Amino acid sequence: MADKDINRIIAGTFLKMADMLENSAETPSAVIALTALGSEHGEDELYQAAAMAAAQGIQVKVIGTKTGGYPGVETVCVSTEEEGHKELEKLLISDAVQGSVTMHYPFPIGVSTVGRVITPAKGKVMYIATTTGTTALDRVEGLVRNALYGIATAKACGVDEPTVGLLNIDGARQAEMQLQRLQANGYPIRFATSGRSDGGAVMRGNDLLMGSCDVMVTDSLTGNILMKLFSSYHTGGNYESVGYGYGPGMGDGFNKLILIVSRASGAPVVKGAIEFAAELVRGDYQRVFAIELNAARQAGLDAILAGCQVQKQAGEAAEAVASPPKEVVTAEIHGIEILDLESAVQALWKENIYAESGMGCTGPVILLSDSKVKQARSILLGKGYIGE
């Protein structure tokens, strides 16, 4: 073998080793497509983001109108946004690219995006599940699925045992109960603990800033607002400068890697989204998602989701129930969903237990006599208003 051949082999080996070290994978970097038309900051802003990502070793194909002037960036020329989205679909279907970043995509029902932010208190990465799209038509089912989507996304990006918290919004308590059932049935979910003194897996606003969990579960409308706040809280709102964008569309049977950024996203966020996409490809996100979904189904996910509709004794809630004699109420029962609060009170009235509804600092509460707490908890547990 000639010396020049040996030198070529050695050089190739070192290049492969460098790629493995840089990308933490045995496969080359993924090719990521980026649509550039439609940004509020102009097309150049996205080309700059692509060049920044290319400098990190990621291959980027920009679907836009400009050619040349951006090192490491290949342009797929189009003249309109509509053309750009058609070209994006072609690239994904042909496997010319393995993932993509775009400012808009019509995800089907059942698919929603998991965003990634940098929390301000400690600079910690946190996944927001979810931020765009509609996971399910039922709110509680949607939150349960969002938790699974967030876990799969975090695991694909290298978080082995992501901690899960649920933002204190409508449906959070019911979703927590369903996830606890999955856990009891063998699904290995790891609940986070709030940074506030009373703890628990239901997160408050402080926990968003502190990054008290790896995966923050919320509905997509709330998640969308959170993404905008985390991305642009120190720029005045018109330029998203921090984070990784609104994330990949995740859902059962959806096999295209499409990540969303905003029209207000600046080059740093778009670059972050491209990096996010490349991480998911290297982490074999579809395989990870399938493993998580299968494990959840083995733990009874389908049956749990079928029962997620809030139908707790609907007939009883509609029935007029007279209040028992008024008592001094000094005890509290927490963990009641706000939408179920009044029907839960009436369920106790029906059992001759006087109770009142209230709102504590951590959410809805039922107020009652200390002597009735044990009996009331048993009734509410049996009717599905609270968890164990």
C-alpha positions in Angstrom: 0.0 0.0 0.0 1.4 3.4 -1.0 2.2 6.0 1.7 -0.3 8.4 0.3 -3.1 5.7 0.7 -2.0 5.1 4.3 -2.1 8.8 5.0 -5.5 9.1 3.5 -6.8 6.2 5.7 -5.3 7.7 8.8 -6.8 11.1 7.9 -10.2 9.6 7.4 -10.0 7.8 10.7 -9.2 10.9 12.5 -12.0 12.8 10.8 -14.5 10.0 11.9 -13.2 10.2 15.4 -13.6 13.9 15.5 -17.1 13.6 14.3 -17.9 11.0 17.0 -16.5 13.2 19.7 -18.3 16.3 18.4 -21.6 14.7 17.9 -21.6 12.0 20.6 -22.7 9.5 17.9 -21.2 7.0 15.5 -23.2 8.4 12.7 -22.5 11.7 10.8 -24.4 14.8 11.6 -28.0 15.0 10.4 -28.9 17.2 7.5 -31.5 19.7 8.6 -33.7 21.9 6.4 -34.7 25.4 7.3 -37.4 27.5 5.7 -36.2 31.1 5.5 -39.2 33.1 4.1 -41.7 34.7 6.4 -39.5 35.9 9.3 -40.4 39.3 10.8 -36.6 39.9 10.9 -36.0 39.2 7.3 -34.5 36.3 5.4 -30.9 37.2 6.3 -31.6 36.5 9.9 -32.3 32.9 9.2 -29.4 32.5 6.9 -27.2 33.8 9.7 -28.7 31.1 12.0 -28.0 28.4 9.5 -24.3 29.6 9.1 -23.9 29.6 12.9 -25.3 26.0 13.1 -23.0 25.0 10.1 -20.0 26.3 12.1 -21.0 23.7 14.8 -20.7 20.9 12.2 -24.4 20.6 11.3 -25.3 20.3 7.6 -28.1 22.8 6.8 -30.2 23.2 3.7 -31.9 26.6 3.7 -35.1 26.9 1.6 -35.0 30.5 0.5 -34.0 33.0 -2.2 -30.3 33.7 -1.4 -27.2 32.0 -2.7 -23.6 32.5 -1.6 -22.2 34.5 1.3 -23.0 32.1 4.1 -20.3 29.5 4.8 -21.4 25.9 5.0 -25.0 26.7 4.0 -26.6 25.1 0.9 -29.7 26.9 -0.6 -32.7 25.3 -2.1 -34.1 28.1 -4.2 -37.8 29.1 -4.0 -39.6 32.3 -4.5 -42.6 32.1 -2.1 -43.5 30.6 1.3 -45.9 28.2 -0.3 -43.2 27.0 -2.6 -40.9 26.6 0.3 -43.3 24.4 2.2 -43.8 22.2 -0.8 -40.0 21.9 -1.2 -39.7 21.0 2.5 -42.2 18.2 2.2 -40.2 16.8 -0.8 -36.9 16.9 1.1 -38.4 15.1 4.1 -40.2 12.5 2.0 -37.1 11.8 -0.1 -34.9 11.6 3.1 -32.6 14.3 1.6 -32.9 15.8 5.0 -33.6 14.0 8.3 -35.2 16.9 10.1 -36.5 20.5 9.6 -37.1 23.8 11.2 -39.9 26.0 10.0 -42.2 28.9 11.1 -45.5 27.1 10.5 -46.8 23.6 9.9 -50.4 22.3 10.0 -50.0 19.4 12.4 -52.9 16.9 12.6 -54.9 16.4 15.8 -52.8 14.2 18.1 -49.5 15.9 17.3 -48.1 18.8 19.3 -44.7 20.3 19.8 -42.3 20.0 22.8 -40.4 23.2 23.3 -37.1 23.7 25.1 -36.1 26.8 27.1 -33.3 28.0 29.4 -34.7 28.9 32.8 -33.4 32.2 34.1 -32.8 31.3 37.8 -30.1 28.7 37.2 -29.6 28.6 33.4 -31.1 25.1 33.4 -32.7 23.5 30.3 -36.4 22.7 30.6 -38.8 21.0 28.2 -42.2 22.6 27.8 -44.8 19.9 26.8 -46.4 21.2 24.8 -46.2 24.5 22.9 -48.2 24.3 19.6 -50.8 21.9 18.1 -53.6 19.9 19.7 -52.7 16.7 21.4 -56.2 15.6 22.2 -59.7 17.0 22.2 -60.1 16.2 25.9 -58.1 18.4 28.2 -56.9 15.8 30.7 -56.1 13.2 28.0 -54.1 15.9 26.3 -52.1 16.7 29.4 -51.3 13.0 30.0 -50.1 12.6 26.4 -48.1 15.8 26.7 -46.2 14.3 29.6 -45.3 11.3 27.5 -44.3 13.5 24.6 -42.1 15.5 26.9 -40.5 12.5 28.4 -39.7 10.9 25.0 -38.2 14.2 23.7 -36.0 14.7 26.8 -34.8 11.1 26.7 -33.9 11.4 23.0 -31.8 14.4 23.9 -29.9 12.5 26.5 -31.8 13.1 29.7 -32.0 9.5 31.0 -34.6 9.9 33.8 -36.4 13.2 33.2 -38.3 14.6 36.1 -41.9 15.6 35.3 -43.9 18.4 36.8 -47.4 19.6 35.9 -48.1 23.3 35.8 -50.9 24.4 38.1 -53.6 24.9 35.4 -57.1 23.5 34.8 -56.8 19.7 34.5 -53.4 19.3 36.2 -54.7 17.5 39.2 -56.7 15.0 37.2 -53.7 14.5 34.8 -51.5 13.9 37.8 -53.9 11.2 39.1 -53.8 9.4 35.7 -50.0 9.6 35.5 -49.8 8.2 39.1 -52.0 5.3 37.9 -49.6 4.7 35.0 -46.7 4.8 37.5 -48.5 2.3 39.9 -49.0 0.0 36.9 -45.3 -0.1 36.1 -44.6 2.9 33.8 -41.3 4.4 35.2 -42.3 8.1 35.4 -40.2 10.2 37.8 -42.2 13.0 39.4 -40.5 16.3 40.2 -40.9 18.2 43.5 -41.9 21.8 43.5 -39.3 24.2 44.9 -41.9 25.8 47.1 -42.1 24.6 50.7 -45.2 22.4 50.3 -43.6 20.4 47.5 -45.6 18.2 45.2 -45.5 17.5 41.5 -47.9 20.3 40.7 -45.7 23.3 39.8 -46.2 26.9 40.5 -44.9 30.0 38.6 -41.8 30.0 40.7 -40.9 26.6 39.5 -40.9 27.8 35.9 -38.2 30.3 36.7 -36.2 27.8 38.9 -36.5 24.9 36.4 -37.8 22.6 39.2 -38.4 19.8 36.6 -36.9 18.6 33.4 -40.3 18.4 31.7 -43.1 20.9 32.5 -46.5 19.6 31.4 -49.1 22.2 30.3 -51.6 22.7 27.5 -50.3 24.0 24.2 -51.8 27.5 24.4 -50.2 28.1 27.8 -47.0 26.5 26.6 -47.0 28.8 23.6 -47.2 31.9 25.8 -44.4 30.5 28.1 -42.1 29.9 25.1 -42.6 33.6 24.0 -41.9 34.8 27.5 -38.8 32.7 28.1 -37.4 33.5 24.6 -37.8 37.3 24.7 -38.3 38.5 28.2 -35.3 40.8 28.1 -35.6 42.1 24.5 -39.0 43.8 24.8 -40.9 40.9 23.0 -40.3 41.5 19.3 -37.1 39.5 19.1 -36.8 36.0 20.5 -33.2 35.7 21.5 -32.8 32.8 24.0 -33.6 29.1 23.8 -34.3 26.4 21.2 -37.8 27.2 19.8 -41.1 25.5 20.1 -39.7 22.1 19.4 -40.6 19.0 17.4 -44.1 17.8 16.5 -44.6 14.6 18.5 -47.5 12.1 18.1 -48.4 8.5 17.6 -47.7 7.6 13.9 -46.3 11.0 13.0 -42.9 10.3 11.4 -41.6 13.6 10.2 -39.2 15.6 12.3 -40.5 19.1 12.0 -39.5 21.7 14.6 -41.3 25.1 15.0 -39.8 28.5 15.5 -41.7 31.8 15.6 -41.7 34.5 13.0 -40.3 36.6 15.9 -37.4 34.1 16.5 -34.0 35.6 16.0 -30.9 33.9 14.8 -29.8 32.6 18.2 -33.1 30.8 18.7 -33.3 29.5 15.2 -29.7 28.2 15.5 -30.8 26.5 18.8 -33.7 24.9 17.0 -31.4 23.5 14.3 -29.2 22.0 17.0 -32.3 20.6 18.8 -33.3 18.9 15.5 -29.8 17.4 15.0 -29.8 16.1 18.6 -33.2 14.4 18.1 -31.9 12.7 14.9 -28.8 11.5 16.7 -30.8 10.3 19.6 -33.1 8.2 17.3 -36.1 10.0 18.7 -38.7 7.9 16.8 -37.3 4.7 18.5 -37.3 6.4 21.9 -40.9 7.6 21.4 -42.0 4.1 20.4 -40.4 2.6 23.4 -42.0 5.1 25.8 -45.4 4.7 24.2 -45.2 0.9 24.3 -44.2 1.0 28.0 -47.1 3.3 28.8 -49.5 1.1 26.9 -48.3 -2.0 28.8 -49.1 0.0 32.0 -52.7 0.6 30.9 -52.5 3.8 29.0 -55.3 3.1 26.6 -57.8 2.3 29.4 -56.6 5.3 31.4 -57.1 7.7 28.4 -60.5 6.2 27.7 -61.5 7.3 31.2 -60.0 10.8 31.2 -63.2 12.5 30.3 -64.5 14.4 33.3 -67.7 12.5 33.9 -67.7 12.2 37.7 -71.2 11.4 38.7 -72.6 13.9 36.2 -76.1 13.0 37.2 -75.3 13.8 40.9 -73.8 17.1 40.0 -76.9 18.2 38.2 -79.1 17.0 41.0 -80.1 19.6 43.6 -78.6 18.6 46.9 -79.5 20.5 50.2 -76.7 21.7 52.3 -76.3 20.0 55.7 -76.3 22.2 58.8 -73.4 24.7 58.7 -70.3 23.9 60.7 -67.1 25.6 61.5 -64.6 24.7 58.7 -61.0 24.8 59.7 -59.6 21.8 57.7 -58.7 21.7 54.0 -58.6 19.0 51.3 -56.4 19.8 48.4 -55.9 18.2 45.0 -59.4 19.0 43.6 -59.7 20.0 40.0 -61.2 23.5 39.7 -63.9 22.3 37.2 -64.9 19.6 39.7 -64.9 21.7 42.9 -68.6 22.4 43.2 -69.7 18.9 42.3 -67.3 17.5 44.8 -68.8 19.7 47.5 -72.2 18.5 46.6 -71.0 14.9 46.7 -70.1 15.5 50.3 -73.4 17.2 51.1 -75.2 14.2 49.8 -73.3 12.1 52.4 -74.4 14.7 55.1 -71.0 16.2 55.4 -71.0 20.0 55.4 -68.3 21.5 53.2 -67.5 24.7 51.4 -65.4 25.4 48.3 -62.4 27.7 48.5 -59.2 28.8 46.8 -55.9 28.3 48.6 -52.5 29.6 47.5 -51.8 26.4 45.6 -55.2 26.0 44.0 -58.8 24.9 44.8 -59.6 23.5 48.3 -62.6 22.0 50.0 -63.1 23.4 53.5 -64.7 21.3 56.2 -64.6 20.3 59.9 -61.5 18.6 61.2 -63.5 15.7 62.4 -64.9 14.9 58.9 -61.6 15.0 56.9 -61.0 11.2 57.0 -64.5 10.3 55.9 -64.6 13.1 53.3 -61.3 12.0 51.8 -62.6 8.4 51.5 -65.7 9.6 49.7 -63.8 11.9 47.3 -61.3 9.2 46.6 -64.0 6.7 45.8 -65.7 9.1 43.4 -62.5 10.0 41.6 -62.2 13.6 42.7 -58.8 13.2 44.3 -55.9 10.7 44.1 -54.3 8.5 46.7 
